[in-house]
Amino acid sequence: MNNNQEEEDTTPTSVTLEVGRRLRSLRKARRMSLDDVERQSSGRWSASAIGAYERGFRTLSLPRLHELAEFYDVPVSVLLGEQTSTHEGPPKLVLDLEALNRVPEAAPVQRFVRSIIVERGDYNGRVLTIRRDDLRAICALLQTDIADAVTRLEAWGALVESPSTLS
């Protein structure tokens, strides 16, 4: 391996760091360890490779990015953080964590929210502001679009503020 290629594999870029952050969030939202990914993928991805992708130390090729998106059952655009339309809905939402925790069908969202809390070190326990990227990840977990995800959060009583007040 030449020095230039070695540098590409060890020097994180903003894109590889962001994709890695999203990969880690998805894995943690599913309560999977790095070893779980290796086992559940039948060895397709080693724990060390997934860890390197998550830390941004290894760059994913486009085919591998597609494979990982398929493994996590999310669109590639979620991993890339791409906007899917010009109107993405509210820039952020405030979740009522206590209300969310009372909804059994919200379990995947609850796990994802816990990963956000850990990542941010935000342990107030009552409310959490989720950002646009967080909302997109919730959409992927619920396999729906932003409008429907917000509607579900409202129906669950998990929104402190209505989206119309956030504009």
ChimeraX attribute file (.defattr): number of C-alpha atoms within 10 A of each C-alpha:
attribute: neighborCount
match mode: 1-to-1
recipient: residues
	/A:1	5
	/A:2	6
	/A:3	8
	/A:4	8
	/A:5	9
	/A:6	11
	/A:7	12
	/A:8	13
	/A:9	17
	/A:10	14
	/A:11	13
	/A:12	19
	/A:13	15
	/A:14	9
	/A:15	13
	/A:16	20
	/A:17	19
	/A:18	18
	/A:19	23
	/A:20	26
	/A:21	18
	/A:22	20
	/A:23	24
	/A:24	21
	/A:25	22
	/A:26	25
	/A:27	20
	/A:28	18
	/A:29	22
	/A:30	17
	/A:31	14
	/A:32	14
	/A:33	14
	/A:34	18
	/A:35	16
	/A:36	15
	/A:37	19
	/A:38	18
	/A:39	14
	/A:40	12
	/A:41	13
	/A:42	10
	/A:43	12
	/A:44	13
	/A:45	18
	/A:46	17
	/A:47	17
	/A:48	12
	/A:49	16
	/A:50	23
	/A:51	19
	/A:52	18
	/A:53	22
	/A:54	22
	/A:55	20
	/A:56	23
	/A:57	21
	/A:58	23
	/A:59	23
	/A:60	19
	/A:61	9
	/A:62	10
	/A:63	9
	/A:64	12
	/A:65	17
	/A:66	17
	/A:67	14
	/A:68	21
	/A:69	18
	/A:70	12
	/A:71	12
	/A:72	18
	/A:73	13
	/A:74	19
	/A:75	15
	/A:76	17
	/A:77	13
	/A:78	22
	/A:79	23
	/A:80	16
	/A:81	17
	/A:82	11
	/A:83	13
	/A:84	11
	/A:85	7
	/A:86	6
	/A:87	8
	/A:88	14
	/A:89	17
	/A:90	18
	/A:91	14
	/A:92	16
	/A:93	24
	/A:94	17
	/A:95	21
	/A:96	20
	/A:97	20
	/A:98	13
	/A:99	16
	/A:100	21
	/A:101	16
	/A:102	14
	/A:103	13
	/A:104	10
	/A:105	12
	/A:106	17
	/A:107	16
	/A:108	16
	/A:109	21
	/A:110	19
	/A:111	18
	/A:112	22
	/A:113	23
	/A:114	20
	/A:115	20
	/A:116	19
	/A:117	17
	/A:118	11
	/A:119	11
	/A:120	9
	/A:121	9
	/A:122	13
	/A:123	11
	/A:124	9
	/A:125	11
	/A:126	10
	/A:127	18
	/A:128	20
	/A:129	17
	/A:130	18
	/A:131	14
	/A:132	18
	/A:133	17
	/A:134	20
	/A:135	22
	/A:136	24
	/A:137	24
	/A:138	25
	/A:139	20
	/A:140	19
	/A:141	21
	/A:142	18
	/A:143	14
	/A:144	12
	/A:145	15
	/A:146	20
	/A:147	13
	/A:148	13
	/A:149	19
	/A:150	21
	/A:151	13
	/A:152	15
	/A:153	19
	/A:154	16
	/A:155	10
	/A:156	18
	/A:157	17
	/A:158	23
	/A:159	23
	/A:160	17
	/A:161	13
	/A:162	13
	/A:163	18
	/A:164	8
	/A:165	8
	/A:166	12
	/A:167	9
